[in-house]
Amino acid sequence: MQKNLGEMSEVGKGIRTLQEFLQSPKLRGGLGEEVLKEMIGQTFPKNAFHLQYAFRSGVKVDAVLKTEAGLLCIDSKFPMENFNLMVKGETESQRNSAKKQLISDVKKHIEDISKKYILPEEGTMDFALMYIPSEAVYYEVVNIQELSNFARKLRVYPVSPNTLYAHLQVILVSFEGKDLETKSREVFRILRAVQKDYSKVEGNLGILQKHLTNAFNMMGNVFSSFTQLGQKISSTQSLGGGGKKEIKELGS
């Protein structure tokens, strides 16, 4: 038991070290972007999304999905510092203060996403996704009514790793449906072309049949004429042979 407790203690130290390592917003943001990249990359073909997509203003969004309705922007840089303070605050006053600051930070982040990434003039959809890399933070955010109303008003919708995956699956199904529709259209186009070719071949066969019938009839006529000509030649030879015999007899 002492050995197992010692191993658990080492695991706990490792987790604390990782948590301290991820205190850096830059490192945490980079990890969130990598997870987002991996999820999208495993769900969609490479030509269906862009990472670090740049707009004309020079602003870059973490990920963009290409859909029939436009570009769907996904931001993964979420402010989490005050969430940690809200959870770990020693007093209720500290926790309440951190919660107010979290609401303020998230509102500003929502405003930034709305201004930077909802750009119908550049082909985006009229809403964007705010990726929150932690399920715990996500559920805290969506359960704050003030934030939910504010996000809905600016058409910025929060998603977590699990809910983003569900969103991606829905979009993927629409992609597959569109692909099936495109392939069906192509099949019908080919069938219509085959039908036209069939009509052409049918017409050509009709003409060929007429030519063959005419040729057969002509061949019959020629053969009949040829037979009659042979008979006439044969009868002429018979007449020639009889004339010679008569001349011979007269001479004797």
Summary of the structure (lengths in Angstrom):
residues: 252
radius of gyration: 43.9
end to end distance: 153.5
largest distance: 162.2
contacts: 651
relative contact order: 0.07
helix: 74%
strand: 12%
